[in-house]
Amino acid sequence: MACILIAGCGDIGTTLGLSLHAAGHRVWGLKRRPDDLPSALEPLAADLADPATLTVLPPALDYIVYSAAAAGFSEALYEAAYVAGVRNLLNALRQAGQQPKRLLLTSSTSVYAQHQGEWVDEDSPAAAASFSGRCIRAGEQVLWDSGWPAVVVRFGGIYGPGRTRLIDSVRDGSATRPAGPPMFTNRIHRDDCARVLEHLLFLPDPAPLYLAVDDDPAPLAEVLNWLAIQLGVPEPSVVASPALKPGSDNRPSLASRQRASKRCRNARLRGSGFQFRYPSYRDGYAALLRAPVDGAHQNAAPEKS
C-alpha cells in the first residue's frame, strides 16, 4: 500500500483517487473545500496558494500528484495555481522532511506555440507566448528542479462526463466550423487522463515528460460534423475565424480558441505500455452519447477542446 496525495483534487484527481483506493492505496485529496470528495478519499482542507495551510500534510507520503487548475483566466490566477502553488507544496514537503518516491504534474499542450498544423512531441520547443502557456511551463520547471523524481504530463483537450460543451453546442446549433485550413485539435477522455496518471505513477524508470493525447488528432470541422451525424442534427455552418495573433490570450469564441492548430504525438506514452480505453474521439464521444451522465463528478470542469 502506498500513501498518495492528490493536490488540487478536482474531477481528474477524484477519478484517479478512486481507482488508487480500489487498488488498495491510501489516498488524500487536497483542496480548499474538500467536503464534496467521495468517502473513499481522505479530505485535506488546504490552499496551495497559502503556505500556512500546507503544514497539515500527511507524513511519509510516497507519491504526490499535483493536479491543480487556475481559479480563473488571468495571469495572477495562473501564476498562483501553476507556479506559486507548486513551489509552496514543494517547500512544505521539504520542511516536513518528506522524501517522496515520485512527483507528477498535470500540464497542458497549450505550452506549445505551434499553430500551423505541425506535429509536436516531447522534444518540440514549448515556447508559447501567452501568459497561460508561460505560467504552466514555469511550473513544470519548478517541479523538475525540485531534486525529487518528477514527471510532467501534458494533456490535450479533456472531455468526458461533465465536459460535454462540444456535444451541447452541436445539439443546440451554436457550434460553427472555422473556414480555411484544417484546425487540428487534440483530445483525451477524462477516464484515460486518470489512467495515464496511475500508469506513470508506478511505471519503472519513466521519462520526465509525456504528451497525453489520444491516437486521433483531428480537424475541428471533422469532429463537429461527426457529432452532428450522431445527434441527427444539421452540420454546423462555416464561419470565418477571428484574426488573432499567435499566443494571444484573448478567447472570444470556440473557433478562435483553436488558433493553436497542432498535431500531438503520443508515441512516448504508447511506447511505455499504456493502452487507451478511448483511442479516438469517436470512441469517447460515442460512450458519452450512450450514457451522458454516467460517472460524472460534481466538480467536473467545463470541457476543453
N, C-alpha and C positions, 0 to 999 in steps of 0.2 A: 504493500500500500504506500502510495506517495502522498505527500502533503502539497497541495497545489493552490495557489492564489490566482484568481482571475480579477485583475484590476481594471475597473470600468466594465462591470458585468452587465452588459445590455443583452440584446437579442442573441447575437452570436455567442457571447460569453455564457449565457444561460444554456443555450443548446449544447455547447461544449461541456459545461459543468455537469449537466445531467448525464451525458454519456460517460464522463470520467467517474462520476459517482456510481453509475451502474456497473462500471468495471472494477469497483472496489476501492477507489481512491477517496481521500478526504479532501473536500473542495470548499474553499471560502470564496464568496462573491463580494467584492468591494465596490461600493457605490455610495453616493451621498445619501440616498434614501432606499435602503435595501428591503423595505417591507414587502415589496411585490415579488421577491425571489421565491422560487419553489422551496419547499421544506427540505428537499434533499441537499440544498446548498446552505452552508453556514453563513449567515449575513454578517457583513463587516461594514459598519457605517463610518465612512471617511471621505475626505475630499482630496483628490490628488493634487489640486491646486493650493492646498493649505497644509504645509509640512507639519503643523502642530497636531493634525488629526491622524497622522500616519505612525504615531507611536504605539498604536494598538495592533500592529501586525502580529499574526500568529508566529510562534517560534519555529525554528527548524524547518523552514519551507524548502521543499525540494525543487519545485518548478514555479515560475511566475509567467503568466500570460498578461501582457499589457494590451487591453482592447478598448481603451477609452476613445470617445468621439467628442469633437468640439460641440459646445452647447449652442453654437450659432455660427453664421458665416461672417466672421470678422477676423482681422489679423490678431487682435488681442485674444480672442477665444481660441483660435488655432494655436497660438503660442502657448496658451495655458494648458491645453489638452495634450499637445504633441511634443512640446519641448520642456516646459517647466514641470509638467506632471511626471514625465519620465525621469527627469533629474531629481525631483522630490522623492519619488519612490526608491530610486537607487540609493540616495543618501540615507533614507530611513533603513534600508536593508543593511547598509554599511554600519550605521550607528548601532544597530541591534546585533552586529557581529554575525549576520547570516551569511551562508555560503551556498547559494542555490546552484543546482546542477546545470540549469539552463534557463534562459530568459527568452520569451517570444514576444514580438511586437507585431500587431496588425497594422499594416501600412496600406498604401494605395498606389495604383498605377498612374495616378494623377501627378506623380513626381516626374514623369517624362514630358518633355516639351514637344516631342514629335507629333505632327498633326497633318501629315500628308499621306496617311495610309501606310507608313513604314512599318516593317516588322521590328519589334523590340524584344530583348530578352534581358537577363540579369547583367549582361556585360555592356548593354547600351548606355549611353550617357543619360543621366537623370538630372536634368537641369531646367525644370520648369521655372518660369519667371514669376508665376503667380504667388501671392503670399501663402496660399494654401499648400501648394507644392513645396515651397521653400521651407515652411514650418514642419511639414511631415518629414521631409528629407533631413532636416536638422535633428529631429527626434530620433530618426534611425541612427544617425552618427553618435548621438549621446549614448544610445544603447550599446553600439559596437565598441565604444570607448570605455565601457564600464569595467573591463577586466574579467568579466564573467563570460562563459559561453553564451552567445547571443545569436538568435535567428530572427530575421525580419521577413515578413510575408506580405508582399504587395498584391492586394486583392484588386480584381477588376470590379465592375459594377455588380453589386449584390442584389439579388432578387429572391423572392420566396414568400412564405406565409407572412402576411402583414406588410409586404413590399410589392404591391400589385399596381403601382401607379401606371405603368405602361399598359397593362391589360385594361385598367379602368379608362384610360384616355382613348383607347381604340374603341371600347364598348360605347362610350358616351359621345364619340365623334369629335373630340377635341384634339386628337392626335393629328399631326401633319408630317409629311415626308419631306426632307430637305432636298431642294433641287441641286443639280450639279454633280460632281464626282461622288462616288460612294463614301459615306461617313461610317467608318468601321467602328464597331462597339465591341467591348469585351465584357463577358459576364461570368458569374459563378453563383450557383444556388446557395442559399443560406446554409442548408444542411451540409453541403460539400465544404463550405468555409470552416465549419466546426470540425469536420472530419480531417481536413488538411491540418489544422492546428493540433489535433490529437495525434495524427500521424507523425508530425515533425517534433512533437514534444518528446517522443520516445525513440525517434529514429537514431540509430548509432551513427555517430560522426556526420551530422548534417552540414550542408553548406551554410554560409552566413546569410544567404539571400535566396528567396524563391519568388517567382511570379505565380500567382494562384488565379488562373482563369480556366474556363473550360476549353474544349478542343475546337470551338467554332467561333472565332472572331468574325462577326457578320455585319454587313451593311445595315444601318438602322432601317432603311426602307424595306429590306427583305424581312426583318423581324416584324415590323408593323404589318406588312401585307400578310404574312403567315398568321399572325394573331387575328387579323380581320377575317380570314377564311375560317379559322377555328370557331370564331364567335358568330359567324354568319352575318356580318355587317359589311357595309361598303368599305373599300380600301381607303385609307386616309389620303386626302388631297395633297398635292405637291405645292410647296411654297418656297420662295427664296429665303435662304438663311440670312439673318442679320450679319452685317460685316463687323467682325471683331478682330482685334489684334491677337495673335497667338500669345497665350499667357495671361490674357485679361481675366480678371475675376468677376466681371460683370456677367450675370447669368439670367437674362430675362426670359428665356424660353427653352424648351426641350431641344430645339434644333441648334441653338447657339451653344448649348452645353455639350454638343457633340463636336465642337470645333477641333478638339484634340484627337482627331481621327488617327488611330494606330492599330496595329495587329500584334497582340502579345503572344509570345510563345510560352508554352507550359512544359517544354521538353525536360527541363531540370526536375520539375516536380514529378512528372511521369517517370523519369528515369530513377527516381528514388523509390519507386514501387507503389506510388499512390494510384488508386483506381477511382474514377469518378462515378458517383451514383447517377449524376445527370451530366453526361459529356457534351450535350448541346442544349441550346436554348429551347429547342423543340421538346426535348425530354423533360426539362424542368417546368416550362410553361404548361405543357400537357398535363403534368401532375397537378399543377395549381388549378387548372380549369376543371379537373375532375373533382378536386377536393379543396376549394379555395381558402377555407379557414382551418384546415386540419393542421394541427401542430403550431399554430401561431402563438407567440408570446405577447403579453400586453405591452411590453416595452419595445416592440419591433419598430425600427426606424423606417422612414419612407424609402421606397425602392430607389436605387440609383441605376443608371444605365450606361 
